[in-house]
Amino acid sequence: MKTGFITTDTYQNHNTGDGHPEKIDRVNAIIDNFKKLNNKDLIWKKPSKFEKSILEITHNSNYINFVQKSFPKKGLSFLDGDTIISPGSKDATIDAVGSIITAIDGVQNNEFKNAFCAVRPPGHHAEKNKAMGFCIYNNVAVGAHYLIKKYKLNKIAIIDFDVHHGNGTQDIFYDNEKVLYISTHQFPFYPGSGTERERGTNNNIFNIPLPAGTNSEEYLNAYEFVLKRLKEFMPEFVLLSAGFDAHKNDPLAQFQLESNDFYTLTKRTLELSKLFCNGKVVSILEGGYDLLALKESTQKHVEALLEFN
């Protein structure tokens, strides 16, 4: 069975300005590498179009309208202190959301076993009515809502291994018993949320804060608690907020993971997912700001997706 690789070139027009870490070269590095690898088991697809109503399940309609009106005709505009948009950001944000919908449909319709979405901007900091931390729409949250609405699923798990806590995803699903949100992240750190006390209304939030300097062994030991909680919940589908900024070379954080650790955690997650959802997993890019580390780590991540059957 094959793996979906969902991407498009509109991300190249999402210009965040000189010196911004969430830059066009991030996805360029990933796509250029996978083109060179030329793996015949990867199915490349472009994001599909979708109805605005799908976005409105996740985000406040006033916020959506605000974002749509904020895209500048030229130059750059700020949605918050570090979330910058340009004229081309309009299509890139929609395609980032569309990528996870395309990936979910592909898995649900047996077009491929699992999928990775190589898109930007990322999404996990975006709250119901607020852009934040390079994120505009919460792509993974839209995916979870889409699974509930279209496919009538009742148990979705989101595992977020970005080094920053996904405050937006937590905010969106804090009261939703159908979605389990699990996050491993550096703490104390940006954005300041993600303590163990934040558990959700239905005990559906599981935060694993870890200190700066956390190494591979320490992280993978902590990840066993992710898998234990996943097994208890027994989801029908797993979504991954795949940030690669926990890598030791990433300039924006202080974890000490190696590229191969992303293979290990992905493989462990997939093996466990056999027990309850037959390996139905869709992953979408979040952070990762050292280009070489990002290239290597995404390659390892997708290798694990491809090997799973």
N, C-alpha and C positions, 0 to 999 in steps of 0.2 A: 504494500500500500504506500502511496506517495504522500508528500508533505506540500501543502500550499505555501507559496511565497507571494504575499500580497504587497504590491508597491506601485508607485506611479511617479511621473517626473514633476508633478505640481509642487512637491516639497521644495524644489529648486528655486521657486519663486517666493517662498516664505523667507524674506530677508529680515534678519534681526540686527543688522548693522555690524560695523567693524568691531572686532574684539569680543563679540558676544559668544559665550560657550555653546549655546544651542544653535549651531550654525549648519549651513547647507552641507558642508564637508562631512558631517557625521553620517548621513545616510548615503552620500556618495561613496564613502569608504566601505560601507557594508555591501552596497549593490555592486560596486566594481569588483570586490572580492568574490562574490557569488557568481558573477558572470565569468570570471577566470576559472573558478572551480567547475563550472558547467556540469553540475550534477543532474543526470537525466531523471532522477526521482523527485526533483523539485518541479512543481507546477506553478509557473508564474502567472499571476492574474492581476488585473487592475481593479481598483475599488469600484463597486457598483453605486449607482445613484439611489437615493432613498427619500422617503417622504419626511417633511419637516416635523410631522407629528411624532416620529421616532425620537427625534432630538428633544422634543418637548416633554417626554416622559422623564428625562434626566434633568433637564435644565429649565428654569423659569422662563416663560415666553418673553417677558420683559428683558431678561438678560440676553436671550438670543437676538432679539431686535436691537438691543444696544450694541452687541458685537457686530452685527451686520452693518450697522450705521457707522461703526468706528473705523472700518477699513479705509485708509486714506486713498485719495486719487493719485497721489505721488508722495514720495518720501516715506518717513516712518512715523508711527503713532504708538503711544504707550497705553496698554490696558491696566498695567500696574507698574511698579518700579523696575521690574526686570522682564516683563512680558510685552514684547515689542512686535508690532505687526506692520506689514507693508501692503501695497495693492495686491500682490500675489498670494498673500496669506489667506484670502477669502476661499480660493479653490483648495489650497493645501489643508485648511482646517476641515473642510467638508470631506475631502478624500481620506483624511486620517480616520474620521468616523466611519466612512464608507468601507474602509479596509477591514475593519473588524466584523462588519455585517457580511461582507463577501466571504470572509474566512469562516464565519459561523455557518453560513448557508452551505459552503463547500463541505464542511465536516458533517453537517446534519444530512446532506444529500449524498453522502458517500463518494464525493468527488475526490477527496483526499482524507487521510487519517487524522491529520492535525495540521496546524498552520502557524506561520510567523508573519507578522505585519511589520514591514520595514518602512515606517512613515514618520513624519514630523509635521506639526508640533506634537510633543507628548501630551499626556492628559491627566495624570493622577492627582495633580494639585488643584485642578479646576473644581470648584464647588458648584452647588446648584445655581448660584447667581453671582459667581465671582471668578474672574481669571486670576491666576497666580502662578508664580514659579515656572515660567515659560509655557504654561498650559492654558488653553482657551476653552475647548470642549473636553469633557472627560470621556475619552474614547472607550476605555474598558467598562465604564459604568453604562454607557449606551449599549454596549454588547450584552451586558448582563440583563438589562431591561428588555432588550430585543429577544433574548432567549425565553424570558418569562412571557412576553406578549405574543410573539409569533409561534413559538414552539410549545407553549404551555408548560414549561418546566417549572418546578417548585423548589429546586435546590441547586443553586449556583455557588461555586467557590471562586473567589479571586485571591490569588497569591501574588503579593507585591514584594519582589526582592530588590527593588531599587534601594539605594543607600539612604534616600530621603523618605520620610513617612508620607504616605499618600493621603494627606488630610482631606482632599476633595472626595476621594472614593469613600472614605470613612463617613464624611458628612452626608453624602448622598444615601448611603445604606444603613445609617445608624439605627433606624427604626424598622428595617426591612428583614423579617425573619427568613425570607427566601434566599438571602444572600449572606454568605459567610465571607468576611474580609479578613485576611491574614497578612500581616506585614512584618518583615524583618528590616530593621533600619538602625542607623547610627543615632544615638541619643545620649546627652542632649545635643540637638542640632536643628538646622532648618527642617521643617517650618515651626518646630516647637511642640507639635502634637505627637501622639503615639505612645503615651504611657500605658503601663499594664492596667491601670485603673479604668481606661476607656474601653468599655466592653460591649457597648451597644445595648439597646433596649431589650433585645432578646438573646443576650449573650452571643451575639453574632459578629462581634469584633474581637480579634485576637492579635494583640500587639506584642512583638518581641523586640524591645529596645536593647541595643548592644552598644558597648562603649567604643570610642575611637580606638584604632589600633587592633580591632578584632581580626584575628588571622584565619586562615583556611580551616584549621582543625576546630577552632572555637566556633566558627560560623556553621560549619557542617554539623557539629554536635547540636547547636541551637536549632538547626533546620529539622532535626528529628521531631521537635515539638510541633513544627508546622505539619509534618506528615501525620503525627498522632492526632492532631485536631481535625485534619482532613479526613482521616479514616473514621473518626467519630461522627462527622457530619454526613459522610457518604453522598457527595454531590452527584448530580446527573450530568454536569459539565464543569470543566475547570478553565478559568481564564487566568493568564499570567501577565501581570504588569512587569515587563522585562526591562528593568534598568540594569545597566552594566557599570555603574559608577561606584560599586563596591570594590572594583579592581584596585590593586595596590598602586597603580600608576595614574589613577584618575586625579585630576587637579582640584576637584570640588569636594572631596571627602577624605576620610582617613582610615577606611577599612583596608585590609591587606590581602584581598583575595587574588588568586591566580586565574588565568583564563580558563584552565581546565575545571575549576570549581563550578563553573556555570554548566558544563557538561554533566558533572556529578549530580548537582541539585535537580537538573532537568530530568535526568535518567531516573533518579529516585522517585520523583513526582509522577512520571509516566508509569513506572512499574506499579506504584500503588494505585494509580487511577484505573488500572485494569479491573480492580476488584469491584468498582461501583459504577463507572461510566464508560467502560470499554476504551479507555484512552482518549476520550474526546477532549482535546486540549487545544486552545487557541492562545497564542502569545502575541503581545503587541509591544513595540519598542517604547520605553520611557527614557531614562537618562543614560549617561555614558559619554564622557567628554574628552578622553584621550583617544585619538583616532586609531592608533595601532592596537591598543587594548580593546577598543570597541570592535574592531575588525576581527581580532582573534576570538573574543568572547562570544560574539554572535555566531561565528563559525562553529564553535564548540556547542553552543546552545542548539543550533539547527542540526548538527550531527546527531545529537541525542534524539531530536524529533524524528529524523530520518531513519534511525536505527530501530525505533520502536515499531512493533507490529503485533 
